[in-house]
Amino acid sequence: MAAKSTKKNTSFEAGLETLEKMAQQMENADLPLDELMKLYEDGMALTRELEAKLSAAKGRMLEIQKGEDGKPVAVPCQVEQQLTLIQEDDEE
């Protein structure tokens, strides 16, 4: 049986767990093609929802860096290359 897509208030983690269960069902069961396709479509819809939540979370992240005047400034965070005041202070 196909799992339902997440609701707006469902956590990212719960959605990810649901997606993992759907993938296991698809891998481990001899499902009729119609049910397999329904699981696939529901999984793709859930994937889009989770990607949107992840993107929104990344967009809310700010990082504090030293500005040109030496004062702290909040700037959008580059998760892959995070620079923080703590790391800069450790280097000094």
N, CA, C and O atoms as a MOPAC input file, in Angstrom:
PM7 MOZYME 1SCF
protein

 N      0.85000 1    -1.17200 1     0.00000 1
 C      0.00000 1     0.00000 1     0.00000 1
 C      0.89200 1     1.23100 1     0.00000 1
 O      1.89500 1     1.26400 1     0.71300 1
 N      0.55400 1     2.21600 1    -0.76500 1
 C      1.35800 1     3.42500 1    -0.88200 1
 C      1.17400 1     4.31800 1     0.33400 1
 O      0.06700 1     4.47700 1     0.84800 1
 N      2.29200 1     4.90400 1     0.78700 1
 C      2.22900 1     5.83100 1     1.90900 1
 C      1.79300 1     7.20300 1     1.41300 1
 O      2.06300 1     7.58200 1     0.27300 1
 N      1.12700 1     7.92600 1     2.27300 1
 C      0.66200 1     9.25700 1     1.90500 1
 C      1.80400 1    10.24700 1     2.00300 1
 O      2.76700 1    10.04100 1     2.74100 1
 N      1.68000 1    11.31800 1     1.24800 1
 C      2.65000 1    12.39500 1     1.27000 1
 C      2.57700 1    13.11600 1     2.61800 1
 O      1.55500 1    13.05500 1     3.30000 1
 N      3.66900 1    13.80100 1     3.00400 1
 C      3.67800 1    14.48900 1     4.28800 1
 C      2.72200 1    15.66100 1     4.28900 1
 O      2.43300 1    16.25300 1     3.24900 1
 N      2.23500 1    15.98600 1     5.47600 1
 C      1.44200 1    17.18400 1     5.64000 1
 C      2.40500 1    18.32600 1     5.89200 1
 O      3.57700 1    18.09200 1     6.19000 1
 N      1.93400 1    19.55300 1     5.77900 1
 C      2.78900 1    20.72900 1     5.96300 1
 C      3.44000 1    20.76500 1     7.34200 1
 O      4.55200 1    21.27700 1     7.47600 1
 N      2.77600 1    20.23200 1     8.37400 1
 C      3.32600 1    20.30400 1     9.72000 1
 C      4.16600 1    19.09000 1    10.09400 1
 O      4.64800 1    19.01900 1    11.22400 1
 N      4.35800 1    18.15400 1     9.21000 1
 C      5.17600 1    16.97800 1     9.47600 1
 C      6.64100 1    17.39300 1     9.43500 1
 O      7.05500 1    18.16300 1     8.56900 1
 N      7.41400 1    16.88100 1    10.37200 1
 C      8.82400 1    17.25400 1    10.43700 1
 C      9.59900 1    16.66800 1     9.25700 1
 O      9.17500 1    15.69800 1     8.62900 1
 N     10.72600 1    17.27700 1     8.98300 1
 C     11.61200 1    16.80300 1     7.93200 1
 C     12.03000 1    15.36400 1     8.21600 1
 O     12.04500 1    14.52100 1     7.31900 1
 N     12.36600 1    15.09700 1     9.47000 1
 C     12.83800 1    13.76800 1     9.84900 1
 C     11.76600 1    12.70900 1     9.64400 1
 O     12.05500 1    11.60800 1     9.17500 1
 N     10.51000 1    13.04500 1     9.99900 1
 C      9.41500 1    12.09200 1     9.80900 1
 C      9.18000 1    11.83500 1     8.32300 1
 O      8.91700 1    10.70300 1     7.91900 1
 N      9.27400 1    12.87500 1     7.52300 1
 C      9.12200 1    12.71900 1     6.07600 1
 C     10.22300 1    11.86500 1     5.48400 1
 O      9.97300 1    11.04300 1     4.60200 1
 N     11.43300 1    12.05500 1     5.96300 1
 C     12.56500 1    11.26300 1     5.48200 1
 C     12.40000 1     9.79800 1     5.85300 1
 O     12.71300 1     8.90700 1     5.06400 1
 N     11.90600 1     9.55800 1     7.06400 1
 C     11.65100 1     8.18100 1     7.49600 1
 C     10.57600 1     7.52900 1     6.62200 1
 O     10.70300 1     6.36500 1     6.24200 1
 N      9.53200 1     8.27100 1     6.31000 1
 C      8.48200 1     7.76000 1     5.43000 1
 C      9.04200 1     7.42800 1     4.05500 1
 O      8.71400 1     6.39200 1     3.47700 1
 N      9.88300 1     8.30700 1     3.53500 1
 C     10.49700 1     8.08500 1     2.22700 1
 C     11.36300 1     6.83000 1     2.23400 1
 O     11.34800 1     6.05900 1     1.27400 1
 N     12.11100 1     6.62100 1     3.30400 1
 C     12.94400 1     5.41800 1     3.41800 1
 C     12.08800 1     4.15200 1     3.43900 1
 O     12.43400 1     3.15400 1     2.80700 1
 N     10.97200 1     4.19600 1     4.16800 1
 C     10.07000 1     3.04400 1     4.22200 1
 C      9.48200 1     2.75800 1     2.84300 1
 O      9.34200 1     1.60000 1     2.45000 1
 N      9.14200 1     3.81300 1     2.11500 1
 C      8.59300 1     3.64000 1     0.76300 1
 C      9.62900 1     2.97800 1    -0.14300 1
 O      9.29800 1     2.09000 1    -0.92800 1
 N     10.87600 1     3.41100 1    -0.03100 1
 C     11.94400 1     2.83500 1    -0.85000 1
 C     12.13700 1     1.35600 1    -0.51600 1
 O     12.34500 1     0.53600 1    -1.41000 1
 N     12.06700 1     1.01900 1     0.77900 1
 C     12.19900 1    -0.38300 1     1.17600 1
 C     11.05800 1    -1.22300 1     0.62200 1
 O     11.27100 1    -2.35000 1     0.17600 1
 N      9.84900 1    -0.67500 1     0.65000 1
 C      8.70500 1    -1.40000 1     0.08900 1
 C      8.93000 1    -1.67500 1    -1.38800 1
 O      8.64200 1    -2.76700 1    -1.87700 1
 N      9.44200 1    -0.68500 1    -2.09100 1
 C      9.65200 1    -0.84300 1    -3.53000 1
 C     10.74100 1    -1.87100 1    -3.82000 1
 O     10.65700 1    -2.60300 1    -4.80600 1
 N     11.76000 1    -1.92900 1    -2.96800 1
 C     12.87200 1    -2.85000 1    -3.17300 1
 C     12.54400 1    -4.28100 1    -2.76200 1
 O     13.00300 1    -5.22800 1    -3.40100 1
 N     11.76300 1    -4.44700 1    -1.71100 1
 C     11.58800 1    -5.75700 1    -1.10200 1
 C     10.29800 1    -6.47200 1    -1.44800 1
 O     10.14500 1    -7.64400 1    -1.10300 1
 N      9.38400 1    -5.82600 1    -2.10200 1
 C      8.08000 1    -6.44000 1    -2.34000 1
 C      7.86700 1    -6.71800 1    -3.82600 1
 O      8.34000 1    -5.98300 1    -4.69300 1
 N      7.14500 1    -7.79500 1    -4.08600 1
 C      6.69300 1    -8.07000 1    -5.45100 1
 C      5.35300 1    -7.38200 1    -5.61700 1
 O      4.29900 1    -7.99000 1    -5.42900 1
 N      5.40400 1    -6.12900 1    -5.96600 1
 C      4.19100 1    -5.33500 1    -6.09600 1
 C      3.71900 1    -5.31500 1    -7.54300 1
 O      4.52500 1    -5.37200 1    -8.47100 1
 N      2.42200 1    -5.23500 1    -7.72200 1
 C      1.91600 1    -5.01800 1    -9.08100 1
 C      2.42500 1    -3.67400 1    -9.59400 1
 O      2.69400 1    -2.76100 1    -8.81400 1
 N      2.55100 1    -3.56800 1   -10.88100 1
 C      3.10200 1    -2.35900 1   -11.49000 1
 C      2.34700 1    -1.10900 1   -11.06100 1
 O      2.97100 1    -0.08200 1   -10.79700 1
 N      1.02300 1    -1.17000 1   -10.98600 1
 C      0.24000 1     0.00500 1   -10.58600 1
 C      0.61000 1     0.47800 1    -9.18300 1
 O      0.75900 1     1.67900 1    -8.95600 1
 N      0.75900 1    -0.45100 1    -8.24100 1
 C      1.12200 1    -0.08100 1    -6.87700 1
 C      2.55200 1     0.44300 1    -6.81400 1
 O      2.84300 1     1.39200 1    -6.08500 1
 N      3.43900 1    -0.17900 1    -7.58100 1
 C      4.82500 1     0.26500 1    -7.63900 1
 C      4.91100 1     1.69000 1    -8.17400 1
 O      5.65300 1     2.51300 1    -7.63700 1
 N      4.15800 1     1.98100 1    -9.22400 1
 C      4.15600 1     3.32300 1    -9.79900 1
 C      3.55500 1     4.33700 1    -8.82600 1
 O      4.02000 1     5.47400 1    -8.75600 1
 N      2.52600 1     3.93700 1    -8.07500 1
 C      1.92100 1     4.83100 1    -7.08700 1
 C      2.92600 1     5.16700 1    -5.99200 1
 O      3.04400 1     6.32300 1    -5.58500 1
 N      3.65600 1     4.15100 1    -5.51200 1
 C      4.69700 1     4.39500 1    -4.51300 1
 C      5.76100 1     5.34400 1    -5.06700 1
 O      6.20000 1     6.26400 1    -4.37800 1
 N      6.16300 1     5.11700 1    -6.29700 1
 C      7.17400 1     5.95600 1    -6.93300 1
 C      6.69600 1     7.40700 1    -7.01900 1
 O      7.43300 1     8.32600 1    -6.66400 1
 N      5.48000 1     7.61000 1    -7.48400 1
 C      4.93800 1     8.96200 1    -7.62700 1
 C      4.80200 1     9.64900 1    -6.27100 1
 O      5.14100 1    10.82400 1    -6.13100 1
 N      4.30400 1     8.91300 1    -5.27000 1
 C      4.19200 1     9.47800 1    -3.92900 1
 C      5.57700 1     9.80600 1    -3.36600 1
 O      5.75900 1    10.83200 1    -2.71100 1
 N      6.53300 1     8.94600 1    -3.62100 1
 C      7.90000 1     9.18400 1    -3.16400 1
 C      8.52000 1    10.39900 1    -3.81100 1
 O      9.23400 1    11.15400 1    -3.15100 1
 N      8.26400 1    10.60400 1    -5.09200 1
 C      8.79600 1    11.78800 1    -5.77800 1
 C      8.15600 1    13.05900 1    -5.24000 1
 O      8.83700 1    14.07200 1    -5.08000 1
 N      6.85200 1    13.02000 1    -4.95700 1
 C      6.17100 1    14.18300 1    -4.38500 1
 C      6.73600 1    14.49100 1    -2.99100 1
 O      6.96800 1    15.65200 1    -2.65400 1
 N      6.95000 1    13.46200 1    -2.20100 1
 C      7.51500 1    13.63400 1    -0.86800 1
 C      8.93800 1    14.17800 1    -0.96000 1
 O      9.33200 1    15.02800 1    -0.16200 1
 N      9.70400 1    13.69400 1    -1.92400 1
 C     11.06500 1    14.18300 1    -2.12700 1
 C     11.06000 1    15.67200 1    -2.41000 1
 O     11.88200 1    16.40900 1    -1.86600 1
 N     10.13900 1    16.12700 1    -3.26000 1
 C     10.04900 1    17.56600 1    -3.56700 1
 C      9.70600 1    18.36700 1    -2.31400 1
 O     10.26600 1    19.44000 1    -2.09200 1
 N      8.79100 1    17.85200 1    -1.49700 1
 C      8.42600 1    18.53900 1    -0.25200 1
 C      9.62800 1    18.63100 1     0.69300 1
 O      9.87200 1    19.67800 1     1.29300 1
 N     10.37100 1    17.54100 1     0.82100 1
 C     11.52700 1    17.52600 1     1.70800 1
 C     12.62600 1    18.45000 1     1.19200 1
 O     13.27500 1    19.13900 1     1.98000 1
 N     12.83700 1    18.47100 1    -0.11500 1
 C     13.82300 1    19.37600 1    -0.68600 1
 C     13.43400 1    20.82900 1    -0.43100 1
 O     14.30100 1    21.65800 1    -0.15700 1
 N     12.15000 1    21.14600 1    -0.51700 1
 C     11.67700 1    22.51000 1    -0.25100 1
 C     11.90900 1    22.87900 1     1.21300 1
 O     12.32600 1    23.99900 1     1.50900 1
 N     11.64300 1    21.94500 1     2.13500 1
 C     11.88400 1    22.20500 1     3.54900 1
 C     13.36800 1    22.42000 1     3.81900 1
 O     13.74300 1    23.31500 1     4.57700 1
 N     14.20100 1    21.60700 1     3.20600 1
 C     15.64400 1    21.73100 1     3.39200 1
 C     16.14900 1    23.05200 1     2.83300 1
 O     16.97300 1    23.72200 1     3.45500 1
 N     15.66100 1    23.42000 1     1.67700 1
 C     16.04900 1    24.68900 1     1.05900 1
 C     15.61300 1    25.86600 1     1.92400 1
 O     16.36200 1    26.82900 1     2.08600 1
 N     14.40500 1    25.79500 1     2.48000 1
 C     13.91400 1    26.86400 1     3.34800 1
 C     14.76300 1    26.97000 1     4.60900 1
 O     15.04200 1    28.07400 1     5.07700 1
 N     15.17200 1    25.84100 1     5.15900 1
 C     16.00600 1    25.85400 1     6.36000 1
 C     17.36700 1    26.47600 1     6.06000 1
 O     17.88000 1    27.26300 1     6.85600 1
 N     17.94300 1    26.13000 1     4.93000 1
 C     19.23000 1    26.70900 1     4.55500 1
 C     19.09800 1    28.21500 1     4.35800 1
 O     20.00700 1    28.97000 1     4.70300 1
 N     17.97700 1    28.64800 1     3.80900 1
 C     17.75500 1    30.07100 1     3.57100 1
 C     17.62200 1    30.87100 1     4.85600 1
 O     17.87300 1    32.07600 1     4.85700 1
 N     17.23200 1    30.23000 1     5.94700 1
 C     17.07600 1    30.92600 1     7.22100 1
 C     18.37500 1    30.98400 1     8.01100 1
 O     18.46900 1    31.71800 1     8.99500 1
 N     19.37100 1    30.22300 1     7.59500 1
 C     20.61800 1    30.17800 1     8.34300 1
 C     21.46400 1    31.41500 1     8.04600 1
 O     21.68600 1    31.77900 1     6.89100 1
 N     21.91800 1    32.03300 1     9.10100 1
 C     22.82700 1    33.16600 1     8.97500 1
 C     24.09700 1    32.84000 1     9.73500 1
 O     24.10500 1    32.00700 1    10.64100 1
 N     25.14200 1    33.49700 1     9.35600 1
 C     26.41400 1    33.29600 1    10.01500 1
 C     26.94800 1    34.66600 1    10.40500 1
 O     26.70000 1    35.65500 1     9.71500 1
 N     27.67200 1    34.72300 1    11.49800 1
 C     28.23400 1    35.99200 1    11.94700 1
 C     29.69500 1    36.04400 1    11.52400 1
 O     30.48300 1    35.15100 1    11.83500 1
 N     30.03700 1    37.10800 1    10.81100 1
 C     31.41400 1    37.32300 1    10.38300 1
 C     31.83800 1    38.71700 1    10.82800 1
 O     31.00100 1    39.54000 1    11.20000 1
 N     33.12200 1    38.97500 1    10.78700 1
 C     33.62100 1    40.31300 1    11.07100 1
 C     33.40800 1    41.16500 1     9.83000 1
 O     33.78800 1    40.78000 1     8.72400 1
 N     32.80100 1    42.31700 1    10.02600 1
 C     32.62000 1    43.25700 1     8.93600 1
 C     33.90300 1    44.02300 1     8.67600 1
 O     34.89400 1    43.84200 1     9.38400 1
 N     33.88900 1    44.88000 1     7.66000 1
 C     35.08100 1    45.66300 1     7.33000 1
 C     35.51600 1    46.56300 1     8.47800 1
 O     36.70300 1    46.84900 1     8.63700 1
 N     34.55100 1    47.00700 1     9.27800 1
 C     34.87000 1    47.85700 1    10.42300 1
 C     35.21500 1    47.06000 1    11.67000 1
 O     35.44300 1    47.63800 1    12.73300 1
 N     35.25600 1    45.72500 1    11.55100 1
 C     35.59700 1    44.86300 1    12.67000 1
 C     34.40900 1    44.45600 1    13.52200 1
 O     34.55300 1    43.63400 1    14.42700 1
 N     33.24400 1    45.01300 1    13.25100 1
 C     32.04600 1    44.67900 1    14.00500 1
 C     31.37800 1    43.43700 1    13.40400 1
 O     31.50100 1    43.17900 1    12.20700 1
 N     30.66800 1    42.66600 1    14.24500 1
 C     29.98300 1    41.47200 1    13.73100 1
 C     28.87800 1    41.84000 1    12.74600 1
 O     28.16100 1    42.82300 1    12.93500 1
 N     28.75300 1    41.03000 1    11.68600 1
 C     27.73400 1    41.21300 1    10.66100 1
 C     27.10700 1    39.85500 1    10.37200 1
 O     27.82300 1    38.86800 1    10.20200 1
 N     25.76200 1    39.79200 1    10.31500 1
 C     25.07300 1    38.55400 1     9.95600 1
 C     24.94800 1    38.49000 1     8.44400 1
 O     24.43700 1    39.41500 1     7.81300 1
 N     25.41500 1    37.39900 1     7.87200 1
 C     25.35900 1    37.21400 1     6.41600 1
 C     24.77300 1    35.83500 1     6.12000 1
 O     24.83700 1    34.94700 1     6.97000 1
 N     24.19500 1    35.63900 1     4.91600 1
 C     23.69800 1    34.30300 1     4.56000 1
 C     24.81800 1    33.27700 1     4.69600 1
 O     25.97300 1    33.54100 1     4.36300 1
 N     24.45200 1    32.12700 1     5.18400 1
 C     25.42100 1    31.07500 1     5.49700 1
 C     25.67800 1    30.18200 1     4.28700 1
 O     24.73900 1    29.72000 1     3.63900 1
 N     26.92600 1    29.94700 1     3.99400 1
 C     27.32700 1    28.94400 1     3.01800 1
 C     27.67900 1    27.69900 1     3.81900 1
 O     28.77800 1    27.60000 1     4.36400 1
 N     26.74900 1    26.74800 1     3.89100 1
 C     26.91300 1    25.59000 1     4.75300 1
 C     28.19900 1    24.83300 1     4.43300 1
 O     28.87700 1    24.35700 1     5.34400 1
 N     28.53900 1    24.71700 1     3.16800 1
 C     29.70300 1    23.93300 1     2.77500 1
 C     31.00500 1    24.56700 1     3.23600 1
 O     31.95600 1    23.85400 1     3.55700 1
 N     31.06600 1    25.89200 1     3.27400 1
 C     32.29900 1    26.57600 1     3.64900 1
 C     31.98600 1    27.57300 1     4.75100 1
 O     32.05500 1    28.78400 1     4.54300 1
 N     31.64900 1    27.06600 1     5.90400 1
 C     31.21000 1    27.91700 1     6.99100 1
 C     32.40300 1    28.58200 1     7.67200 1
 O     33.35200 1    27.91300 1     8.08200 1
 N     32.34100 1    29.89800 1     7.78600 1
 C     33.34500 1    30.66100 1     8.51700 1
 C     32.64300 1    31.28100 1     9.70900 1
 O     31.57400 1    31.87000 1     9.55500 1
 N     33.22000 1    31.16000 1    10.88900 1
 C     32.59800 1    31.75200 1    12.06400 1
 C     33.62200 1    32.58200 1    12.81400 1
 O     34.82700 1    32.42500 1    12.61800 1
 N     33.14200 1    33.45500 1    13.66400 1
 C     34.04300 1    34.24500 1    14.50200 1
 C     34.87200 1    33.35700 1    15.41100 1
 O     36.02500 1    33.66800 1    15.71100 1
 N     34.28700 1    32.25200 1    15.84800 1
 C     35.01800 1    31.34000 1    16.73900 1
 C     36.23400 1    30.77300 1    16.02000 1
 O     37.32200 1    30.73700 1    16.59600 1
 N     36.07700 1    30.33100 1    14.77700 1
 C     37.20900 1    29.78500 1    14.03300 1
 C     38.26400 1    30.86000 1    13.80800 1
 O     39.45900 1    30.59100 1    13.93100 1
 N     37.83100 1    32.07900 1    13.47900 1
 C     38.79300 1    33.15600 1    13.24100 1
 C     39.54700 1    33.48400 1    14.51500 1
 O     40.75100 1    33.73300 1    14.46800 1
 N     38.85600 1    33.49100 1    15.66900 1
 C     39.51300 1    33.79400 1    16.94000 1
 C     40.52000 1    32.71100 1    17.30000 1
 O     41.56200 1    33.02100 1    17.87900 1
 N     40.24200 1    31.44800 1    16.97600 1
 C     41.17200 1    30.34700 1    17.24800 1
 C     42.46100 1    30.50000 1    16.46200 1
 O     43.52900 1    30.10700 1    16.93200 1
 N     42.36700 1    31.07200 1    15.26400 1
 C     43.53300 1    31.20800 1    14.38900 1
 C     44.44800 1    32.32500 1    14.86000 1
 O     45.64100 1    32.30400 1    14.56000 1
 N     43.91700 1    33.30300 1    15.59200 1
 C     44.70700 1    34.46200 1    16.01400 1
 C     45.66400 1    34.13300 1    17.11200 1
 O     46.39900 1    35.00600 1    17.57300 1

